[in-house]
Amino acid sequence: MNIATKHHTLGLISTFVLGTLLIIAIPATIIANSPKPQEVTAVTVITAKSSDQYISNYYSTISTSQSGLPLASSLESRLQAERNNSFSYGSLQTTAFPYTDVDPLRPTGGYIVSFYSGTPVYGYTGMNKEHTWPKSHGGGYIENDPHMVRPTLTSENSARGNSYYAESPSDGWDPASFNNEKYRGIAARIIFYGAVIGYTEGLRLEDVGFVSGAGNGGEMGKLSDLLRWNLEYPIDQTEIIRNETLDISLNYNRNPFIDDPSYACRIWGSTNSTTQSICASQNVEPTAIALSPSSGTVNMGSTLELTVSATPSNADKSVTWSTANSAIATVSGGIVTPVGVGQTTITATSTRNTSIKGTATITVTNIPVSVTSVSLNKSTENITVGSTTTLTATVLPANASNKTVSWSSSNTSVASINSATGLITGLSEGTSTITVTTADGNKTATCSLSVTLPSGEDTYTKVTSISDISAGYQYVLGTETSGYHYSGTTSWGLTAFPDVQNPLIYSLSVINENLKTFTAKTNISGTDYYLTVPTSNAWTMTADSSTLLLGTTYGSGDASAVANSTTTNRHIRQNSTYGLRSYAGDTGDIAYFYKVQETGKSLTSINVSGTPTKTSYYAGESFDSAGITVIATYSDTSTLDVTNSCTFSPNPLTAGTTSVTVSYAEASVTKTALINGITVQENTLEHISIKSPATNTVFPLGSTFSSSGLIITATYASGLSNDLTTGFEVSVVDTNVLGQQTVDIAYGGQTTSYNVTITNQGANVTSGSSVFATDLFISEYIEGAVGNNKAIEIYNGTGAAVSLANYTAALYSNGAANPTSTLILSTFSATLGHGQVLTIVNSGATAAFKVGNYIESTITYFNGNDAVALLKNDTVIDLIGVIGADPGTAWTDGGSKSTANQTLVRNSSIASPNATFTWSEWNSYPADTSTYVGSHTYEGGQASGDVTSEEQAIAWAQYFLSSTDRICVADGSTNADDLQSGWSLLASEYGYMVDDAKDAFVDNGSSNATIASAKARYIYIVEKYDFDNFVTDGSGFKMIPSNVVSYFGANDKLILIISMLLIVLGTTACAFIALKRKQSDVI
């Protein structure tokens, strides 16, 4: 080979080598420089408390012998050494709250817990920052401290103002105002931290109250309440998360009162005798702990509170709570919350000695025990004017859930009754009916009461208000008790009522003078009057510059006796509980005033004079008597102003009212008069709002939705408002659909709403596939005992929404062979979703039967002898009773089951409609039972569980599709950032699924279309955008193997292909040129 040939050959080889290197290098450079998703340094949320050794080392510089303010100063120095200034107040919602205030149930789910109520909120929506130590009390120094500032729903933040934390409303504001008592202990430990970290800045605690107003420097309280809460309410999981995450993940300091609550009593326990008493229990270790009740039953939707007692009684009662089965009930701060029907054991473990425990056996039921009847111990009763009696009510059954009763009197001028206690007081001669009413079911019982005058005496009515002293009436002083003493020496032995014909006003030494009745010369108003002993032999009453003679004279010796007494004034004091009483100095109440109603004198008429000051009202208001005077005329022609003793009806006023009837009763005589010129307009409902949110706003997939705890406020045109716990409609949430759903609340034509979240976390999942229903079927039949509480319920358990176009419900009355009334179900809605029910209800049924999806129809005018059917394409597919037959009164199973006066609920195992009425498919319940309306429990023959693993897989698939629908579009305008922001939440929900559900999703053995669509979209997104590939089967194997996921985005692939083509063309060109040169050299 000559030199030229050798060089050309080497050049050719070099060209190919260079091309090969370029093929590798250039794409690698493109890949290395192509943009990737932004890397975020994740903050780890720490959910477990640090070891005792770590905490001990952290506070190793704190002497165990220190106490009081020196200990506070030492803690301040330790905490300031670890406290950095990396946080700013304006950015706490992004730099701290997403990690320090997460929902303990979903620490990585993006939910932030609102301080005070514990409501989990996704992101920071509707929240602001709560200064637990208000700025007006010096909290500005620590307003950027993440221990002190807490994320709070706006409505909760505004409720407190700048009040101290205190249990009594007169002392401040209770952190448990939103029905979550654990925040008392949490708030206390935050305030303790503030007093220590701000010690040098002058932040201090005081044991006094303070209600919102002008600030007071750097002081906070109320110390004794804070110390007690710190001991009573144990460390909560939310406190552990905040403390550990701030220290370990965010390089901040710790709250020492979470690590060791005893610091609080060591610093402030000796402040006063109250704090000393509170903290004394902290130093005594219990030898035994007991829970009360030791066993109990609680219904779903309610709670049960357990209290701790310790031996010895002054021992530390601090405990940690746990449950043996969280699927039955959970416990927090001693509050047991039902989760599912069954039995579990709640354990309280002493924080001082974990071997000391107390337990309670808790049974959770789902059917409250209703009141069936109430009775009284007497059907008739007789009392005299001025005397009292009490009736005893017995509510059955003995284990009824709500045995609360209220009392009323049909004639309040004859007898008054305390609506809560049932204490009856005779007021005047006559009769009245006493009624007791149960809160549950409005069951009633009555007693006929007769009130008579004491034998041979006039009527004496105790004065209950100063305004009751009216011109023309006679009054006497009397007492119901005796033995009062003045200055420990002088006895005031007043004669006891009803012996008031000769009541004694006072007794000094051996002098006993009779007080004669006096007649008021003018009406009295005001609050403070004096009975004065002048130098003359007469008593006078001074009131509003008017003098009333008591008209009594005294025998010899009276003047000296009066002169020797230590006071000459006797106050008349008005008391809201006991009425108007004479009062001597500051020693105690002495005597009551009684109005005299003479025998032989009867009421003949009343007359109204004057014009009402107020004539325009809203419905619901009461008539205002200002501006009018009511004069009573008697048989002896005497008259009396009785304005303040009259009643006015209607009360409350009703819309359209133009006149008011005024009534005055005396003894057994009642007279009336008419007041015209009144206008009353409708008090329309303006809007409704949520006062207190529902107890639960997060529900596991397939669980039972509940709005328990929800309180709404209805505001009217008059400006008045009512708080309601019942009577409003709440839409049904489909807990088979994951994600956030809106709960609509309707009342009086107004609406409001709140959001709930359905999650896979905590779902009760049964392995295997669903046994879906073959078609719609009747799930409930209600035939009430009284009125028109009648309904049937249609259930869809088919696994998919069903069009209602071909379905009809029909009534066959009295043995008719053809329908007497029909309802086309599509009148309600075009479709009925899987797991939903449609209730067809009588328009005259009570509100308890009109819940969820319902429609009113005449087909519900059935009795026990009428057949009701569900038809599809005009063919009967499901049936109650027998078409064309009349059983007389009802169809029965030969035993206790009947189609008359009962509620029938389809067995949960029934999966198909049945054109032949079969009793074994039905459970029966008492008449008017509404417990099961609005939902149906369906198992379809499978093992118990809220959802199957396949249903969970389908639910997540649908959730994935709906979550990505709005941003994953086919026209290429997909917003990858929006898609990325929700990807972690989708991953969390997938991670909560049981292994069988993950297998069902990955394998899709049932060829479910929803799962197939979700899988296809998931693969497309992961490959296109290089997102986290989180979908695995139940064994942890990824659905898309890592070596299959393309590393390049679409743009990268295009650049790579073009680059490779250019390199190949370039290399070919070089080779061609080299070959030409070789040929030229040869030539």
FENDA-V142744 format. One line per field, one symbol per residue. phi: phi as a letter, one per 20 degrees, with the letter a starting at -180 (. if undefined). psi: psi as a letter, one per 40 degrees, with the letter a starting at -180 (. if undefined). burial: I if it has 16 or more other C-alpha atoms within 10 Angstrom, else O. A space follows every 50 residues. Layout:
phi->???
psi->???
burial->???
//
This chain:
phi->.ffffffffffffffffgffffgefffffgffdffdggedffefeeddff fgffffffdfeeffefbmfgfffffgfffffdeddfddgfdgfdecgfde cffgfbfdenedeffnemffcfmcfmdbdeefdgffdnfffdfdeffeec fbggfffffemcfffbeegfdrcefefdmcfgfffffgfffggffefdgf enfcdcecebdhrffcmddbaegffffffgefdfgegfffgffffffeed ldedefeefbgfgfffedfefbffffffegffedefebccdcffbacceg ncccedddccdffeffefcddbcfbffebdbbmneedfdbfqcbdecddf febfeecccbeddddccgeefdabcdfcecbccdgnecbcedddddffeg fcdfcccbdfcfeebdbffeenfdcfdbfqcbdecdcefenlfcbccedd dcfggmdfecdffdbgffedgneeccdbbecbnfcdlmceedgefffefd fcfeeacdldecdfeefddfebfdbpccccedeffeebecddblmdddfe mccdefnffffffefebddcfddecfednecfcdldeqfdbeeceedffn ccfdaccdcncgfdcdcdgoedfdegodcddeddfemfcbfdgfdedccf bffdgnfdbcedccdblddcccbddendccdfeffeacbeecffgdcccf gmfefbdgnfcdddddffnfbcecdbndecfeeefedfoeceeedcblnd cbbbdccdcffnfeddfoefefffafbfdbcccfecmdfcaccddddfnb fdfefddcdcddelnfecgebccfffffafccffneccedcffeffffed cmfbbebffeeddfddeccddclmdfdbbdncfncdfoeaecenceebed lbddcfgfefdbfbfdfcffecddcggmfdgefnbbecdlneffrfbeff ffffffgffffffdgfdddfenegeffffffeffffffffffffgfffff ffflfelffffffffffgffffffdlfgeefcefeneffdggfeffedff fffffffffffffffffffffffffffffffff
psi->hiddddddddddddddddddddddddddddddeiiiihhhhihhhheiii idddddddfdehheeiiadddddddddddddehifeiideedededdede fihddgeeeehhhhiddehhhhbfhfiahhgdhidefeeddfeeheddhi hhiddddeddbfiihidhdeeahheedffgddeddddddddddddddfdd eehiiifiihihaiifbfiiahddddddddddhihiddddddddddddde faaihdeddgeedddddededaddddddedddehhieihiihieiihhih eaihhhihiihideihehiiiiidgeediihhfehhhidihaiihhhhhh edheehiiihhhhhiehihihdiiiieidiihiiheiiihihhhhiidfi dhehiiiihegeddhihhdddehhhhdihaiihhhhhidhefiiiihhhh hiiiheiihhhhheideehihdiiiihiieiieiihfedhhfgihiiege dgihdihhbehhhhhiiihheiihiaehihhhhadifiiihhhfeihhhe fiiiaieddddddeieieihihhhhddeahiihhbfdiidiiihhhhiie hihdiihhiihhdhehiiheiihheheihhhhhideeiihhfdeeiihii hiiiheheihhhihhhbehhiiihhifhhhihgihdiiihdhiidhehhi heihihfhehhihhhideeiiihheieihhihhgeehiahihhhhhhfei iaiiiihhidheihhhiaiigiidiiiheihhgidhafghiihhihfeei ihhedeiiiihgifeieiheiihhdeddidihiheiihhhihdeiiddeg iahihhieeefiaeeiihihihfehheihhahheihecdihieebehieh fihhhhieeheiihehhhdeeiiiiiiehedeheihhhdfeiiiidiidd dddddddddddddedeegieeefhhddddddedddddddddeiidddddd dddfdefhddddddddddddddddefihgehiaeeehidhidedhheiid dddddddddddddddddddddddddddddddd.
burial->OOOOOOOIIOIIOOIIOOIOOIIOOOIOOOIOOOOOOOOOOOOOIIIOIO OOOOOOOOIOOIOOOOIIOOIIIIIIIIIOOOIOOOIOOOOIIOIIIIII IIIIOIIIIIIIIIIIIIIIIIIIOOIIIIIIIIIIIIIOOIIIIIIIII IIIOOIIOOIIIIIIIIOOOIIIIIIIIOIIIIIIIIIIIIIIIIIIIIO OOIIIOIOIIIOOOOOOIIIIIIIIIIIIIIIIIIIIIIIIIIIIIIIOI OIIIIIIIIOIIIIIIIIIIIOOOIIOIIOIIOIIIOIIIIOIOOOOIII IOIIIIOIIIOOOIIIIIIIIIIOOIIIIIIIIIIIIIIIIOIIIIIIII IIOOOIIIIIIIIIIOOIIIIOIIIIOOOOOOIIIIOOOOIOIOIOOOOO OOIOIIIIIIOIIIIIIOOOOIOIIIIIIIIIIIIIIIOIOOIIIIIIII IIIIOOOIIIIIIIIIOIIIIIIIIIIIIOOOOIIIOOOOIIIIIOIIOI IOIIIIIIOOOIIIIIIIIIIIIIOOOOIIIIIOOOOOIIIIIOOOOIII OOOOOOOIOOOOOOOOOOOIIIIIOOOOOIIIIIOOOOIIIIIIIIIOOO OIIOIIIIOOOIOOIOIIIIIOIOIOOOIIIIIOOOOOIOIIIOOOIIOI OOIIOOIOIIOIIIIIIOOOIIOOIOOIIIIIIOIOIIIIOIIIIIIIII IIIIIIIOOIIIIIIIOIOOOOOIOOOOIIIIIIIIIIIOIOIOIOIOOO OIOOOIIIIIIIIIIIIIIIIIIOIIIIIIIIIIIOOIIIIIIIIIIIIO OIOIOOIIIIIIIIIIOOIOIIIOIOOIOOOIIIIIIIIIIIIOIOOIII IIIIIIIIIIIIIIIIIIIIIIOOOIIIIIIIIOIIOOOIIOOOOOIIII IIIIIIIIIIIIIIIOIOIOOIOIIOIIIIOIIIIIIIIIOIOOIIIIII IIIIIIIIIIIOIIOOOIOOOOOOOOOOIOOOIIIIIIIIIIIIIIIIII IIOIOOOOOIIIOIIOIIIOIIIIIIIOIIIIIIOOOOIIOOOOIOOIIO OOIOOIOOIIOOIIOOIOOIIOOIIOOIOOOOO
//
